């Protein structure tokens, strides 16, 4: 599959007030990000609120994104369901769409690593697209660098999104990447350190609503301007620290804040899915203050 390089937004899922998929907002979001020259799109990830979307809504999202993107940049689509049958059915129903690969988050926190290895091999054997593993201790049993090393050469396993704040493990996994196996790191606040460790691509749901600060970090790093890249990372971290705390406490994800920023940019509405809550008026003021304080207000005007 095509190489994923640079900033890879975890695509937010625009939602209508009645809970339906905002198709026009989703099309605008894809166009907005393609024009920002991101390295690809991570579709239906946890930051996309995938666990709150029904099977049919996820199918709707993938069809809209694939058509809107029209093959311009790589897209990796999530097929992580609690039922393995749903995962395999979803993969089959999307096999003819213009997508590059499938990623699967195993939402089973107590599954043993032996069964998890079987799970990925079984899906890889039955997936017509390249398969990406996806690990985050926030959602499922964390997998070790040794686990990744054991599976990286299995036929049709093309890469992993390795989301952790453990820099030692990141270093070990990044060293496993080669022409046939890609590694994507995560966590917006540690983009610069991951680049220093050898990461070539980095995901973030914040990059869906505010890609420019992360693109600046990447471009400065690639140009060898390490001091400037580090300063850009500091500004981004200051912004993250200035965002409202209660929204994150209630939702865990930053979907409400990110969708509010997207609404300021005229891309989609601010609604979140299912049991997540939308951002309050007071919290909107805090987001606006953070944008101004960290010199990011220019991006939303």
SVG drawing of the C-alpha trace seen along z (x, -y; Angstrom):
<svg xmlns="http://www.w3.org/2000/svg" viewBox="-33 -36 52 54">
<polyline fill="none" stroke="black" stroke-width="0.4" points="0.0,0.0 1.0,-3.7 3.2,-5.1 1.7,-7.1 4.0,-10.1 3.6,-13.2 0.4,-14.2 -2.4,-11.7 -5.7,-13.1 -8.1,-10.8 -11.1,-11.9 -13.8,-13.4 -17.3,-12.2 -19.7,-15.2 -23.1,-14.5 -26.5,-16.1 -28.6,-17.2 -30.8,-14.1 -27.8,-11.8 -27.5,-11.1 -24.3,-11.4 -23.7,-14.9 -22.8,-13.9 -22.2,-17.4 -20.1,-18.3 -18.1,-15.1 -17.4,-15.9 -16.3,-19.4 -14.0,-18.0 -12.3,-15.6 -11.8,-18.4 -10.4,-20.7 -7.9,-18.1 -6.8,-17.0 -6.1,-20.7 -3.9,-21.0 -1.6,-18.3 -1.9,-15.8 -0.3,-12.4 -3.5,-10.4 -6.7,-9.9 -7.3,-7.5 -11.1,-6.9 -13.4,-5.4 -10.8,-5.4 -11.6,-6.0 -11.3,-9.7 -14.0,-9.3 -16.4,-8.1 -16.5,-4.8 -17.7,-2.8 -20.9,-5.0 -21.7,-4.5 -23.9,-1.6 -22.8,0.7 -24.9,-1.1 -23.6,-4.5 -20.1,-3.3 -20.8,-2.0 -22.3,-5.4 -19.1,-7.2 -16.8,-5.0 -18.7,-5.4 -18.8,-9.2 -15.1,-9.5 -14.0,-7.1 -16.0,-9.0 -14.9,-12.5 -11.2,-11.5 -11.3,-9.9 -7.9,-8.2 -6.0,-11.5 -4.4,-10.5 -4.2,-7.2 -7.1,-6.3 -7.1,-3.5 -10.6,-2.5 -11.5,-1.1 -13.4,2.2 -13.2,2.8 -16.4,4.3 -17.1,6.4 -18.4,9.2 -15.8,10.7 -18.6,11.5 -19.3,7.8 -15.7,7.0 -15.4,9.6 -18.8,8.5 -17.8,4.8 -14.5,5.7 -16.3,7.6 -18.9,4.8 -16.1,2.2 -13.7,4.2 -14.5,2.5 -14.2,-1.1 -11.2,-3.3 -9.5,-2.7 -6.0,-1.7 -6.2,0.5 -8.3,1.7 -7.4,1.1 -8.8,3.0 -8.9,2.1 -9.8,5.2 -12.3,3.9 -11.7,6.8 -9.5,5.7 -9.3,9.1 -8.5,11.1 -5.2,12.9 -2.3,12.0 -2.4,15.5 -6.0,15.0 -5.3,11.5 -2.5,12.9 -5.0,15.5 -7.6,12.7 -5.2,10.6 -4.0,13.5 -7.6,14.7 -8.6,11.2 -5.5,10.9 -6.3,14.2 -9.8,13.0 -9.1,9.3 -8.7,8.4 -7.1,5.1 -3.8,4.7 -4.5,5.0 -3.2,2.7 -3.0,3.5 -4.0,0.8 -3.1,0.7 -4.0,-1.7 -4.2,-0.9 -7.2,-3.3 -9.4,-0.9 -8.0,2.6 -5.2,4.9 -1.9,3.1 0.4,5.1 4.1,5.2 6.9,4.5 7.6,8.3 4.0,9.0 4.4,6.6 7.7,8.2 6.1,11.6 3.3,10.5 4.8,7.9 5.9,10.4 2.6,12.2 1.1,12.1 -1.2,9.1 -0.3,7.4 0.9,4.0 1.5,1.9 0.4,0.8 -0.8,-2.3 1.1,-2.2 -0.5,-4.6 1.3,-5.0 3.2,-7.5 5.9,-4.9 8.8,-6.2 10.9,-3.1 8.2,-0.9 7.8,-3.5 11.5,-3.3 11.4,0.5 8.3,0.6 9.5,-2.2 12.7,-0.2 10.6,2.6 9.3,0.4 10.6,1.3 9.4,1.2 6.7,3.8 5.7,2.8 4.7,-0.7 4.4,-2.2 2.3,-5.2 2.6,-6.8 0.0,-8.9 -0.7,-11.4 -0.5,-15.0 1.5,-16.2 4.5,-14.0 4.6,-14.4 8.1,-16.0 9.6,-13.3 8.2,-10.6 9.7,-12.1 13.1,-12.2 12.6,-8.5 12.2,-7.8 8.5,-7.9 7.5,-8.9 3.8,-9.4 1.7,-10.5 -2.1,-10.4 -4.2,-12.8 -7.9,-13.6 -7.0,-17.2 -5.3,-17.3 -8.8,-16.8 -9.9,-20.1 -6.6,-22.0 -4.0,-20.4 -1.8,-23.4 0.1,-23.3 1.0,-19.7 2.0,-20.2 4.2,-23.0 6.0,-20.7 6.5,-18.1 7.7,-20.6 10.1,-22.3 11.5,-18.9 11.9,-17.7 13.7,-20.9 16.2,-20.3 15.0,-23.3 14.8,-21.4 14.6,-24.4 11.6,-25.7 9.9,-22.3 10.4,-22.0 8.9,-25.5 5.9,-24.6 5.4,-21.5 5.6,-23.6 2.9,-25.9 0.7,-23.0 1.1,-21.5 0.2,-24.9 -2.9,-24.9 -3.9,-21.4 -3.3,-22.3 -5.6,-25.4 -8.6,-23.4 -11.6,-22.8 -11.0,-20.0 -14.6,-18.9 -15.4,-18.0 -12.5,-15.7 -13.4,-14.3 -16.9,-13.5 -16.2,-12.3 -12.5,-11.2 -12.2,-12.0 -11.8,-15.6 -14.6,-15.2 -16.7,-18.0 -13.9,-20.5 -12.7,-19.5 -16.1,-19.7 -16.6,-23.1 -13.4,-24.2 -14.7,-22.7 -17.9,-24.7 -15.8,-27.9 -14.1,-27.0 -17.5,-26.5 -16.9,-22.8 -19.5,-21.0 -21.7,-21.3 -20.7,-20.8 -22.7,-17.7 -21.2,-14.6 -22.5,-11.0 -24.6,-8.9 -23.6,-9.2 -20.9,-11.9 -22.0,-15.4 -21.7,-18.5 -19.5,-21.5 -21.1,-24.1 -21.1,-27.9 -18.7,-28.4 -16.4,-25.7 -16.6,-27.4 -15.2,-30.5 -12.3,-28.5 -11.5,-27.1 -11.7,-30.5 -9.3,-31.8 -6.9,-28.9 -6.9,-29.6 -6.1,-33.3 -3.5,-32.6 -1.5,-30.2 -1.6,-32.2 -4.0,-29.7 -6.9,-32.0 -5.7,-32.8 -6.6,-29.3 -10.3,-29.5 -11.0,-33.0"/>
</svg>
